Amino acid sequence: MDTSAALAGMKDFDISDVTFTDWKMTTIDKDAALLTYKATLKGKFKGEDIPPGPYYEASGYVNRNGEWLAIYYQETRSEKMPPPPPAPKKESSSPAGSPAKPPETGADPIANEKIVWDLFKVGNWDGFASLLAPEFMEVEPTGVYDKAGSVKELQEMPMDMSQFELSDWKAVSFDDDAKLVTYTATMKGPKPMKDYHATIWVKRDGRWLGFYHQGTPEAAATGAPAASPEKKM
């Protein structure tokens, strides 16, 4: 959503109570910062009860002419996700123990994210790790992961990453040294699963590295119809 769509959507919310925890502010650079926290709430959306959460929240702020403004926001409900369909056995395109070096990243965050997905498809986890900043953080419905945890979680996931179709690419510049990419990942099949993804890329010592990533399943996105506790995706 852009600004006008987000403001229009807020008119359908009636929040009666909210509790915040786990506040964390992370400096991206001198003109950009990331705020993450958890929220548990009571309220209604279009007259229907909102699942209470908790929700993982993230907001990006940028300094524009001395004023700090919100430029990015994402919300993901904490929940245990159903297991993905098993991936077929597939040989890596790189010899064991010597994965191919990934292409160089640059100032285009969309191109950088496509490099990451190419690494996923061949199981080049060392290459993926080499493109992440030491302070990298990932938020998914299942929890919050640091760099090592993110790589481990993906490596152990029994999923064929080539079955995902990526679309709706958008890029937003925070400043010269920080860029945001957002896109939709849809897993093909008789019951397609759709996720909304966002990654912040930052320039560190001349290299562009992944700084933050968040994924939100379509059914758990803000504004989706409320789901009963026993309902599964």
Residue pairs with C-beta under 8 A, 6 or more apart in sequence:
1 9
6 73
9 222
9 223
12 45
12 46
12 223
13 43
13 44
13 45
13 50
14 43
14 44
14 45
15 41
15 42
15 43
16 42
16 43
17 41
17 42
17 43
18 39
18 40
18 41
18 42
18 43
19 39
19 40
19 41
20 37
20 38
20 39
21 37
21 38
21 39
21 40
21 54
22 36
22 37
22 38
23 35
23 36
23 37
24 35
24 36
24 37
25 33
25 34
25 35
26 33
26 34
26 35
26 36
26 135
26 137
26 212
27 33
28 34
28 60
28 174
28 178
28 200
28 202
28 211
29 175
29 177
29 178
29 202
30 63
31 62
31 63
31 174
31 175
32 60
32 61
32 62
32 63
32 174
32 175
32 178
33 60
33 61
33 68
34 58
34 59
34 60
34 61
34 200
34 211
34 212
35 58
35 59
35 60
35 61
36 56
36 57
36 58
36 59
36 137
36 139
36 144
37 57
38 53
38 54
38 55
38 56
38 57
38 78
39 53
39 54
39 55
39 57
40 52
40 53
40 54
40 55
41 50
41 52
41 53
41 55
42 50
42 52
43 49
43 50
44 50
45 223
45 226
48 225
48 226
49 226
50 226
51 77
51 226
51 227
51 229
53 77
53 78
54 77
54 78
55 75
55 76
55 77
55 78
56 75
56 76
56 77
56 78
56 139
56 141
56 144
56 214
57 73
57 74
57 75
58 72
58 73
58 74
58 75
58 139
58 212
58 214
59 70
59 72
59 73
60 70
60 71
60 72
60 73
60 174
60 180
60 200
61 68
61 69
61 70
61 71
62 68
62 69
62 71
62 174
62 175
71 172
71 174
71 180
72 172
72 180
72 198
72 200
74 196
74 198
74 214
74 216
75 216
75 221
75 222
76 139
76 140
76 141
76 214
76 215
76 216
76 217
76 220
77 141
77 220
78 141
78 142
78 143
79 141
79 142
79 220
80 141
80 142
81 141
81 142
81 217
81 233
82 232
82 233
83 158
84 157
84 158
84 159
84 187
84 193
85 159
85 160
85 189
86 158
86 159
87 158
87 159
87 160
87 161
88 160
90 123
90 160
92 99
92 122
92 123
92 124
93 100
93 122
94 100
94 122
94 124
99 122
99 124
99 125
99 126
99 127
100 122
100 124
100 127
101 127
102 115
102 118
102 119
102 124
102 127
102 128
102 130
102 131
103 115
105 111
105 112
105 115
105 131
105 201
105 207
105 208
105 209
106 112
106 208
107 179
107 203
107 208
108 171
108 179
109 171
109 179
109 180
109 181
109 199
109 201
109 208
110 169
110 171
110 181
110 183
112 131
112 181
112 199
112 201
112 208
112 210
113 181
113 183
113 199
114 166
115 131
116 128
116 131
116 199
116 210
117 161
117 164
117 166
119 125
119 127
119 128
119 131
120 128
120 154
120 161
121 161
121 162
123 155
125 151
125 154
125 155
128 151
128 154
129 147
129 151
131 209
131 210
132 147
132 150
132 151
132 209
132 210
133 147
133 202
133 204
133 209
133 210
133 211
134 147
135 147
135 211
136 146
136 147
136 150
136 209
136 210
136 211
136 212
136 213
137 144
137 145
137 146
137 211
137 212
137 213
138 144
138 145
138 146
138 149
138 150
138 153
138 212
138 213
138 214
138 215
139 145
139 212
139 213
139 214
139 215
140 153
140 214
140 215
141 215
141 216
141 217
141 220
142 153
145 153
150 213
159 187
163 187
163 188
163 189
164 185
164 186
164 187
164 188
165 185
165 186
165 187
165 188
166 183
166 184
166 185
166 186
167 183
167 184
167 186
168 182
168 183
168 184
169 181
169 182
169 183
170 181
170 182
170 183
171 179
171 180
171 181
171 182
172 179
172 180
172 181
172 182
173 179
173 180
174 180
174 200
176 203
177 202
177 203
178 200
178 201
178 202
178 203
178 211
179 200
179 201
179 202
179 208
180 198
180 199
180 200
180 201
181 198
181 199
181 201
182 196
182 197
182 198
183 196
183 197
184 194
184 195
184 196
184 197
185 194
185 195
185 197
185 215
186 192
186 193
186 194
186 195
187 193
187 194
193 217
193 218
193 233
194 217
194 218
195 215
195 216
195 217
195 218
196 215
196 216
196 217
196 218
196 221
197 213
197 214
197 215
197 216
198 213
198 214
199 210
199 211
199 212
199 213
200 210
200 211
200 212
200 213
201 208
201 209
201 210
201 211
202 208
202 209
202 211
203 209
217 233
218 224
219 227
219 233
220 233
